Amino acid sequence: MTQTTGAPAQDAQPADGRARPGSRIHRAWFVAAVTFVTIVGAAAFASLPGLLIEPLHGEFDWSRGTIGFAVSVNLALYGLTAPFAAALMDRFGIRRVVAVALTVIAVGSGLTVFMTAAWQLVLFWGVLVGLGSGSMALAFAATVTNRWFVARRGLVTGILTAAGASGQLVFLPLLSWLVENHGWRPAAVTVALAALTVVPFVWLLLRDHPADVHLAPYGADAFVPKPPPSPGAARRAVTVLFRAARTGPFWLLAGTFAICGASTNGLVKTHFVPAAHDHGMAITAAASLLAVIGVFDVVGTIASGWFTDRFEPRRLLAVYYALRGVSLLFLPMLLAPSVHPPMLFFIVFYGLDWVATVPPTIALCREHYGEDSAIVFGWVLASHQVGAALVAFLGGAARDVFGTYDVVWYASGALCAAAALMALVIRRRPAAVVAAA
């Protein structure tokens, strides 16, 4: 292919995606590294909700259902904001949107230390942190991957998805120690400071598009001019939704990802610690187990990205959901006052599968929806968070009614089996159409 007019000839990249002579590493990998660290820093806010349930219940006598409702608002807005954030990134640039989002997270988390009523928890943690975190959602990783990479997209998606787990690994033991020894307020302040610390890092080092530094995307055979800002971000996000909603794959992807969110963020991340505490396990021990899930999540998600570059993503999704469902059915029998080998096996197994579903889901969005895939994935992610929000609330309500979480574990296992079947019936787009997109 010939180079597009408007870029110097020496700035074009070889077809294999390597950097031009004189540069050993393509700039795209530095952008991916900045994105990874940004998501790690922002992951502090995702580590805290499950640790807040018991302290807030004890201090304010709020029911677990009430606290779960605030968490569900956070999770729902996390998802519903994502497609609009992806469109805003097209309009204003990645750096501006991410910097503002981190600032909103810091404000929302910081204000929680002054709250005295449940509605303030819903406003500060549910609304403000939910809106900010939604702009830092996986649609951010999908946008960076689509702009900066042509080759190795599955691998990069896996690495960036694993960043959230890495952040959980970093922050969860620290936050649980703070909650147990100094109360929940220092933990909330830590989340605010972590988000603020990342802002200058993003502003100085992140770049919106390869054309900003006169490069072709990694793996591209020609320079790609930076597209003009897309006006009407909200209108575009809604238009893309209506267009995608007329296709079957969108509803299957949204349905499977809703179950994914219900069985991870909504269930295990929010309710595993209090469920383990119900069986006599110390909060710090239960939080440490969640951190171990984060360790193996990194391995599983990167491996899933590698698999997605090489194997049929529909079959990968079916396997992931089926294995997750089986593991959840066994969990009620494994909870105990102390950590024992079968529980450790569950933690390793579940960790490997935690967000392994993301790379093949993004790949299927890209296959079916081309240039709109980041926004479509944002809407699919919204369904993920709606599922998470429902289970975050219903899980707490079920605990209040039944005095146990067992029914929630069993129901989630059955839902995962349904997701495996849904993944298998997603139709494959003809190769000629994929190439045209």
C-alpha positions in Angstrom: 0.0 0.0 0.0 1.1 3.6 -0.6 1.5 6.0 2.3 -1.3 8.4 3.0 -0.5 12.0 2.1 0.1 14.3 5.1 2.8 12.2 6.9 6.5 12.2 6.3 7.8 9.2 4.5 10.2 8.3 7.2 7.4 8.1 9.7 5.7 5.1 8.1 6.1 1.8 9.8 7.0 -1.6 8.3 4.3 -4.1 7.6 5.4 -6.3 10.5 4.6 -3.5 13.0 8.2 -3.0 14.1 9.5 0.5 14.9 11.3 2.4 12.2 15.2 2.3 12.1 16.8 3.9 15.1 13.9 2.9 17.5 13.9 -0.6 18.9 10.4 -0.5 20.4 7.3 0.8 18.8 5.7 3.7 20.7 2.4 1.8 20.9 4.0 -0.4 23.5 4.8 2.6 25.7 1.2 3.8 25.3 0.0 0.4 26.4 2.3 0.5 29.4 1.0 3.9 30.4 -2.6 2.6 30.0 -1.7 -0.4 32.1 -0.3 1.6 34.9 -3.3 4.0 34.8 -5.8 1.2 35.1 -3.7 -0.3 38.0 -3.8 3.0 39.8 -7.5 3.5 39.2 -8.2 -0.1 40.4 -8.1 1.0 44.0 -11.8 2.1 43.8 -12.8 -1.4 42.6 -11.1 -3.0 45.5 -13.0 -1.3 48.3 -16.8 -2.0 48.0 -16.6 -5.6 49.4 -14.6 -4.3 52.3 -17.2 -1.6 53.2 -20.2 -3.8 53.8 -19.4 -5.0 57.4 -17.9 -1.7 58.7 -20.7 0.4 57.4 -23.3 -2.0 58.7 -21.6 -2.0 62.1 -21.1 1.8 62.4 -24.4 3.1 60.8 -26.6 0.0 61.3 -27.5 0.2 57.6 -28.7 -3.1 56.2 -26.6 -5.1 53.8 -29.3 -4.6 51.2 -29.0 -0.8 51.5 -25.2 -0.8 51.2 -25.5 -3.3 48.4 -27.9 -0.8 46.6 -25.2 1.9 46.7 -22.7 -0.6 45.3 -25.2 -1.6 42.6 -25.6 2.1 41.6 -21.9 2.3 41.3 -21.7 -0.8 39.1 -24.6 0.2 36.9 -23.2 3.6 36.2 -19.8 2.1 35.6 -21.3 0.2 32.7 -23.8 2.7 31.4 -21.2 5.5 31.3 -18.7 3.4 29.3 -20.2 3.7 25.8 -20.6 7.5 26.2 -17.0 7.7 27.5 -15.8 5.9 24.4 -17.6 8.4 22.2 -16.2 11.3 24.3 -12.7 9.9 23.8 -13.3 10.2 20.0 -14.5 13.8 20.6 -12.1 15.2 23.2 -9.3 12.7 23.3 -8.3 9.9 25.6 -6.1 12.1 27.9 -8.7 14.6 28.8 -11.5 12.1 29.5 -9.3 9.9 31.6 -7.9 12.8 33.6 -11.3 14.2 34.4 -12.6 10.7 35.3 -9.8 10.1 37.8 -10.5 13.5 39.4 -14.2 12.6 39.8 -13.3 9.3 41.4 -11.0 11.1 43.9 -13.7 13.6 44.8 -16.4 11.0 45.2 -14.2 8.7 47.4 -12.9 11.6 49.4 -16.4 12.9 50.2 -17.5 9.6 51.7 -15.5 10.2 54.8 -18.0 13.0 55.7 -21.2 11.1 55.1 -23.8 10.4 57.9 -26.7 9.1 55.9 -27.3 6.2 53.4 -28.3 8.5 50.6 -24.9 10.2 50.8 -23.2 6.8 50.2 -25.4 6.4 47.1 -24.5 9.8 45.9 -20.7 9.9 46.6 -19.8 6.2 46.1 -22.7 5.2 43.8 -23.0 8.2 41.5 -19.7 10.1 41.5 -17.3 7.1 41.7 -19.6 5.2 39.3 -19.5 7.9 36.7 -15.7 8.4 37.0 -15.0 4.7 37.0 -17.3 4.2 34.0 -15.1 6.5 32.0 -12.1 4.3 33.0 -13.8 1.1 32.1 -12.7 -1.5 29.7 -13.9 0.6 26.8 -10.8 2.7 27.6 -8.6 -0.3 27.0 -10.5 -1.2 23.8 -10.1 2.3 22.4 -6.3 2.3 23.0 -6.0 -1.1 21.5 -8.1 -0.2 18.4 -6.1 3.0 17.8 -2.6 1.9 18.5 -2.5 -1.8 17.4 -3.3 -3.7 14.3 -1.3 -6.8 15.2 -1.3 -8.5 18.6 -4.7 -6.9 19.5 -5.8 -10.0 21.5 -2.6 -10.1 23.5 -2.7 -6.4 24.3 -6.4 -6.6 25.2 -5.5 -9.4 27.6 -2.7 -7.4 29.2 -4.8 -4.2 29.7 -7.7 -6.2 31.0 -5.3 -7.8 33.5 -4.3 -4.4 34.7 -7.4 -4.2 36.9 -6.5 -7.5 38.5 -3.0 -6.2 39.1 -4.4 -3.1 40.8 -6.6 -5.4 43.0 -3.5 -7.3 43.9 -1.7 -4.1 44.9 -4.5 -2.4 46.8 -6.8 -5.1 48.3 -4.4 -6.3 51.0 -3.5 -2.7 51.9 -7.1 -1.5 52.0 -8.2 -4.6 54.0 -5.4 -3.9 56.5 -6.5 -0.2 56.8 -10.2 -1.2 57.3 -9.4 -3.7 59.9 -6.8 -1.7 61.9 -7.8 2.0 61.3 -11.4 1.9 60.0 -12.9 2.4 56.6 -12.3 6.2 56.3 -8.5 6.0 55.8 -9.2 3.3 53.1 -11.5 5.7 51.3 -8.9 8.5 51.5 -6.3 6.1 50.1 -8.5 5.5 47.0 -8.9 9.2 46.5 -5.1 9.8 46.7 -4.4 6.9 44.3 -6.7 8.3 41.7 -5.2 11.8 42.0 -1.7 10.4 41.8 -2.3 8.9 38.4 -3.7 12.2 36.8 -0.3 13.9 36.0 1.0 10.6 34.8 -1.8 10.3 32.3 -1.6 13.9 31.2 2.2 13.9 30.6 2.7 10.5 29.0 -0.5 9.3 27.3 -1.1 10.1 23.7 -4.5 10.0 21.9 -3.5 8.6 18.5 -0.4 7.3 16.7 -0.6 10.3 14.3 0.1 12.6 17.2 3.7 11.3 17.2 3.8 10.7 13.4 3.7 6.9 13.6 1.6 4.2 12.0 -0.3 1.8 14.4 1.7 -1.2 15.5 1.4 -3.8 12.7 -0.1 -1.4 10.1 1.5 -1.2 6.6 0.8 2.6 6.2 0.5 5.8 8.2 -3.1 6.4 9.5 -4.1 10.1 9.7 -5.8 11.1 12.9 -9.5 11.3 12.4 -11.2 14.6 13.1 -13.1 15.0 16.4 -16.5 13.3 16.3 -19.2 15.8 17.3 -22.3 14.7 19.2 -20.7 12.1 21.4 -23.9 11.2 23.1 -25.8 11.0 19.8 -23.2 8.8 18.3 -23.2 6.4 21.3 -27.0 6.1 21.1 -27.0 5.7 17.3 -24.4 2.9 17.5 -26.6 1.2 20.1 -29.7 1.3 18.0 -27.7 0.0 15.0 -26.2 -2.8 16.9 -29.4 -3.7 18.7 -30.9 -4.8 15.3 -28.4 -7.6 15.2 -28.5 -10.9 17.0 -24.8 -11.1 18.1 -25.2 -7.9 20.1 -27.9 -9.4 22.3 -26.0 -12.7 22.8 -22.8 -10.8 23.7 -24.7 -8.5 26.0 -26.5 -11.4 27.7 -23.3 -13.5 28.2 -21.5 -10.4 29.5 -24.3 -9.6 31.9 -23.9 -13.0 33.4 -20.1 -12.5 33.5 -20.6 -9.3 35.6 -23.2 -11.0 37.8 -20.8 -13.8 38.7 -17.6 -11.7 39.2 -18.0 -8.0 40.2 -21.6 -8.4 41.5 -21.1 -11.6 43.4 -17.6 -12.6 44.3 -15.9 -9.2 44.4 -18.8 -7.7 46.5 -20.0 -10.6 48.6 -17.1 -13.1 48.9 -15.5 -11.3 51.9 -18.8 -11.0 54.0 -19.8 -14.5 53.0 -16.4 -15.9 54.2 -16.8 -13.8 57.3 -20.2 -15.4 58.0 -18.3 -18.7 58.2 -15.8 -17.4 60.7 -13.0 -16.3 58.4 -11.2 -13.1 59.2 -11.8 -10.2 56.9 -8.0 -9.8 56.1 -7.8 -13.5 55.2 -10.8 -13.3 52.9 -9.5 -10.1 51.3 -6.1 -11.8 50.8 -7.9 -14.7 49.0 -9.4 -12.1 46.6 -6.0 -10.6 46.1 -4.7 -14.1 45.1 -7.6 -14.2 42.6 -6.0 -11.1 41.2 -2.7 -12.8 40.8 -4.1 -15.6 38.7 -6.5 -13.3 36.9 -3.4 -11.6 35.4 -2.1 -14.9 34.1 -5.5 -16.1 32.9 -6.4 -12.9 31.1 -3.1 -12.6 29.3 -3.3 -16.2 28.3 -6.9 -15.7 27.1 -5.6 -12.8 24.9 -3.0 -15.1 23.4 -5.6 -17.8 22.8 -8.0 -15.2 21.2 -5.4 -14.4 18.6 -5.3 -18.2 17.7 -8.6 -19.9 18.4 -12.3 -19.4 17.8 -13.5 -16.8 20.4 -17.0 -18.3 20.7 -15.7 -21.6 21.8 -13.3 -19.9 24.3 -16.3 -18.1 25.8 -18.3 -21.3 26.1 -15.4 -23.1 27.9 -14.8 -20.1 30.3 -18.5 -19.8 31.3 -19.0 -23.5 31.8 -15.9 -23.8 34.0 -16.9 -20.8 36.0 -20.4 -22.2 36.6 -19.0 -25.5 37.9 -16.7 -23.8 40.3 -19.5 -21.6 41.8 -21.6 -24.7 42.5 -18.9 -26.1 44.7 -18.1 -22.8 46.6 -20.7 -23.1 49.4 -19.1 -26.4 50.5 -15.6 -24.8 50.7 -16.3 -21.8 52.9 -14.8 -22.3 56.4 -13.2 -20.4 59.3 -9.7 -21.2 57.9 -8.1 -21.5 54.5 -7.7 -25.0 53.3 -6.4 -26.7 50.1 -9.8 -27.1 48.3 -10.5 -23.3 48.9 -7.1 -22.5 47.5 -7.9 -24.6 44.4 -11.1 -22.7 43.9 -9.3 -19.4 44.2 -6.7 -20.4 41.6 -9.3 -21.8 39.3 -11.6 -18.9 39.6 -8.8 -16.4 39.2 -7.7 -17.9 35.9 -11.2 -17.5 34.6 -12.1 -14.2 36.2 -12.0 -11.8 33.2 -10.7 -14.2 30.7 -14.0 -13.6 28.9 -13.0 -10.0 27.9 -10.5 -10.6 25.0 -12.8 -13.0 23.1 -15.8 -10.7 23.7 -13.9 -7.6 22.4 -12.7 -9.7 19.4 -16.3 -10.6 18.6 -17.4 -7.0 18.9 -14.5 -6.0 16.5 -15.5 -8.8 14.1 -19.1 -7.8 13.9 -19.0 -4.0 14.3 -15.7 -2.8 12.9 -14.9 0.9 13.7 -17.8 1.1 16.1 -16.6 -1.8 18.1 -15.2 0.2 21.0 -18.6 1.9 21.5 -20.5 -1.4 21.0 -18.3 -3.0 23.5 -19.1 -0.1 25.8 -22.8 -1.0 25.6 -21.9 -4.7 26.1 -19.9 -3.7 29.1 -23.0 -1.8 30.3 -24.9 -5.0 30.4 -22.0 -6.6 32.3 -22.4 -3.9 35.0 -26.2 -4.1 35.1 -25.8 -7.8 35.8 -23.2 -7.0 38.4 -25.4 -4.3 39.9 -28.4 -6.6 40.2 -26.5 -9.3 42.0 -24.7 -6.8 44.2 -28.1 -5.7 45.5 -29.9 -9.1 45.4 -27.0 -10.8 47.0 -27.1 -8.5 50.0 -30.9 -8.8 50.1 -30.8 -12.6 49.9 -28.3 -12.6 52.9 -30.7 -10.4 54.9 -33.7 -12.7 54.1 -32.1 -16.2 54.2 -29.2 -15.6 56.5 -26.8 -17.2 54.0 -25.4 -16.6 50.5 -25.8 -20.2 49.4 -28.8 -19.6 47.1 -26.9 -16.8 45.3 -23.9 -19.1 44.6 -26.1 -21.8 43.1 -28.2 -19.4 41.0 -25.0 -17.8 39.6 -23.6 -21.2 38.7 -26.8 -22.0 36.7 -26.6 -18.6 34.9 -23.0 -19.4 33.8 -24.2 -22.6 32.2 -26.8 -20.6 30.2 -24.0 -18.2 29.2 -21.9 -21.0 27.8 -24.8 -22.1 25.6 -25.5 -18.5 24.4 -21.8 -18.1 23.4 -22.0 -21.2 21.2 -24.9 -19.9 19.1 -23.3 -16.5 18.2 -23.1 -16.6 14.5 -19.8 -16.2 12.7 -19.4 -13.3 10.4 -18.3 -14.1 6.8 -14.6 -13.6 6.2 -15.2 -11.2 3.3 -17.4 -9.0 5.4 -14.9 -8.9 8.2 -12.2 -7.9 5.8 -14.3 -5.1 4.4 -15.0 -3.8 7.9 
